[in-house]
Amino acid sequence: MYQEGQPIRLLLVDDHPVVRKGTRDLLDTEHDFQVVGEASSGEEAISKARELTPDVILMDVSMPGMNGIEATRQIKAFRPQQNILVLTSYDDDAYVFALLEAGAAGYLLKNASEDELLGAVRAVAAGESALHPSVARKVLERFSAGATSSSPLDTLSPRELEVLRIAATGRTNKEIARDLDISPRTVQVHLANIFSKLDVGSRTEAVLIGIKRGWVSLSDPD
């Protein structure tokens, strides 16, 4: 689990060596990043994830053999709190939903700017969402359609539920803190408790569980 103040340990997964090199060259310029490994296939990604236990995996989708969707699913099966940021050329709804269902914490296109990529990596490492607002809205609409009602208080405290509902609107930790008149550190503690109770590693996954269980809805205040 990533500890604030330590370098973010990264595993790069892409079948194109040139893409991996370009991404690594960019990440290596940042003092708070440490690329600990690379993989060129889904099978290799699973092996390296077990061996290296990175903080964040940058995962491609289309690769020979096992694709990024199945690799994500299998990695999350043995390491539920693993943070995975998808970096792909595909923006089809089918890929977005399949990867988020598999447990990806964020979804970014390869035409993103350098600043967007660096920001997304840091957000995912911190357990925050790295979804474009339009994608996030589609995700909320898609998963809320199949929501089933259950009592959140069997799992989360009232304050944790409040934090989760505000987090679903896309607010940052600082914005949540301001809304609730608490410190950002307290928000981080609540989110960590939420992640632990739901056995997830990211805000994205926690929100999706909240939607599926009927705890979070599109009618929650923005």
C-alpha positions in Angstrom: 0.0 0.0 0.0 1.4 3.4 -1.0 2.7 5.5 1.9 2.6 9.3 1.4 6.1 10.7 1.2 7.6 7.6 -0.4 8.3 7.3 -4.2 5.3 5.9 -6.1 6.5 2.5 -7.4 5.2 1.8 -10.9 4.8 -1.2 -13.2 4.4 -0.4 -16.9 2.4 -2.8 -19.0 2.3 -2.4 -22.8 3.3 -4.6 -25.7 5.0 -1.8 -27.6 8.6 -1.2 -26.5 8.6 2.3 -27.9 5.5 3.3 -25.9 7.0 1.8 -22.7 10.2 3.7 -23.3 8.4 7.0 -23.9 6.2 6.5 -20.8 9.2 5.5 -18.7 11.3 8.5 -19.9 8.5 10.8 -18.8 8.0 9.2 -15.4 11.7 9.1 -14.7 11.8 12.9 -14.8 9.6 13.0 -11.6 11.4 12.7 -8.3 8.3 11.0 -6.6 8.1 8.2 -9.2 10.1 5.0 -9.4 9.5 2.6 -12.3 10.2 -0.8 -10.8 9.4 -3.0 -13.8 7.9 -3.4 -17.2 5.7 -6.1 -18.8 4.8 -6.7 -22.5 1.7 -9.0 -21.9 -1.1 -9.7 -19.6 0.6 -12.9 -18.3 3.8 -11.1 -17.6 1.9 -8.3 -15.9 0.4 -10.8 -13.5 3.8 -12.3 -12.7 5.5 -8.9 -12.2 2.6 -7.7 -10.0 3.1 -10.7 -7.7 6.8 -10.3 -7.7 7.2 -6.5 -7.4 3.9 -5.4 -5.6 3.9 -1.9 -7.2 1.8 0.9 -5.9 0.3 1.6 -9.4 0.2 -0.4 -12.5 -0.2 1.4 -15.8 -2.1 -1.1 -17.9 -2.7 -1.3 -21.7 -5.8 -3.0 -23.0 -5.0 -4.6 -26.3 -2.0 -7.0 -26.1 -1.2 -10.4 -27.6 -2.5 -13.3 -25.6 -4.2 -12.1 -22.4 -5.6 -8.6 -22.7 -5.5 -5.9 -20.1 -9.1 -6.5 -19.0 -8.4 -10.1 -17.9 -5.0 -9.2 -16.5 -6.6 -6.5 -14.4 -9.3 -9.0 -13.2 -6.7 -11.6 -12.2 -4.4 -9.2 -10.4 -7.3 -7.7 -8.4 -8.3 -11.3 -7.5 -5.1 -11.9 -5.6 -4.3 -8.3 -4.6 -7.7 -6.5 -4.2 -6.0 -3.2 -3.1 -3.8 -3.0 -6.1 -4.3 0.4 -7.9 -4.5 0.0 -11.7 -4.5 3.0 -14.1 -5.6 2.0 -17.6 -3.6 3.8 -20.3 -5.1 3.0 -23.7 -6.1 4.3 -27.2 -9.6 2.9 -26.8 -12.4 5.0 -25.5 -15.3 2.6 -26.3 -17.9 2.3 -23.6 -17.4 -1.5 -23.6 -13.7 -1.2 -22.7 -14.4 1.4 -20.1 -17.1 -0.6 -18.3 -15.3 -3.9 -18.6 -12.1 -2.5 -17.1 -13.9 -0.7 -14.3 -15.9 -3.8 -13.5 -12.6 -5.7 -13.4 -11.3 -3.3 -10.8 -9.4 -0.5 -12.6 -9.1 2.7 -10.5 -8.7 5.0 -13.5 -9.0 5.2 -17.2 -6.8 7.5 -19.4 -6.3 7.8 -23.1 -2.8 7.8 -24.6 -3.5 11.2 -26.2 -3.6 12.7 -22.7 -1.1 15.5 -22.0 2.0 14.8 -19.9 0.5 16.7 -17.0 -2.7 14.7 -17.2 -0.8 11.5 -17.1 1.4 12.5 -14.1 -1.6 13.9 -12.3 -3.6 10.7 -12.9 -0.8 8.5 -11.6 -0.6 10.6 -8.4 -4.3 10.5 -8.0 -4.6 6.8 -8.3 -1.7 6.2 -5.9 -3.5 8.3 -3.4 -6.7 6.3 -3.8 -8.5 9.0 -5.8 -10.3 8.7 -9.0 -8.7 9.4 -12.4 -11.7 9.4 -14.7 -12.7 12.2 -17.1 -15.9 13.8 -15.8 -17.9 12.7 -18.8 -16.7 9.1 -18.4 -17.5 9.3 -14.7 -21.0 10.4 -15.4 -21.6 7.5 -17.9 -20.3 5.1 -15.3 -22.7 6.4 -12.7 -25.6 6.1 -15.1 -24.6 2.6 -16.2 -24.1 1.0 -12.9 -26.9 2.8 -11.1 -29.4 1.1 -13.5 -28.7 -2.2 -11.9 -28.4 -1.1 -8.3 -29.9 -3.2 -5.6 -30.8 -1.7 -2.2 -29.0 -2.8 1.0 -28.3 -1.1 4.3 -25.0 0.8 4.2 -24.9 1.0 8.0 -24.1 -2.7 8.1 -20.8 -1.8 6.6 -20.0 1.9 6.8 -20.5 4.4 9.6 -22.7 7.4 8.9 -19.7 9.7 8.4 -18.0 7.2 6.1 -21.2 7.0 4.0 -21.3 10.8 3.9 -17.7 10.9 2.6 -18.4 8.2 0.0 -21.4 10.1 -1.3 -19.5 13.3 -1.7 -16.5 11.5 -3.2 -18.9 10.1 -5.9 -19.4 13.7 -7.1 -15.7 13.9 -8.1 -14.6 16.3 -5.3 -11.0 16.1 -4.1 -10.0 15.3 -0.6 -9.5 19.0 0.2 -13.0 19.8 -1.2 -14.6 17.1 0.8 -12.9 18.4 3.9 -14.2 21.9 3.2 -17.7 20.6 2.6 -17.7 18.6 5.9 -15.7 21.1 7.9 -13.0 18.6 8.8 -9.3 18.3 7.9 -8.1 16.7 4.7 -6.2 14.2 6.9 -9.5 13.1 8.5 -10.9 12.6 5.0 -8.0 10.4 4.1 -8.6 8.3 7.3 -12.3 7.9 6.4 -11.4 6.9 2.9 -8.8 4.4 4.1 -11.5 2.9 6.4 -13.9 2.7 3.5 -11.4 1.0 1.3 -10.5 -1.5 4.0 -14.2 -2.3 4.8 -15.1 -2.7 1.1 -11.8 -4.5 0.3 -10.8 -2.1 -2.5 -7.9 0.1 -3.3 -9.5 3.2 -4.9 -12.2 5.7 -4.7 -13.5 4.5 -8.1 -14.1 1.0 -6.9 -15.7 2.2 -3.6 -18.1 4.4 -5.5 -19.1 1.6 -7.9 -19.8 -0.7 -4.9 -21.8 2.1 -3.3 -23.9 2.6 -6.5 -24.5 -1.2 -6.9 -25.7 -1.5 -3.3 -27.9 1.5 -3.6 -25.9 3.7 -1.2 -25.0 6.3 -3.8 -27.3 7.7 -6.5 -27.3 10.4 -9.2 -29.7 12.4 -7.0 -27.0 12.9 -4.4 -26.2 16.6 -4.2 -23.3 17.9 -6.4 
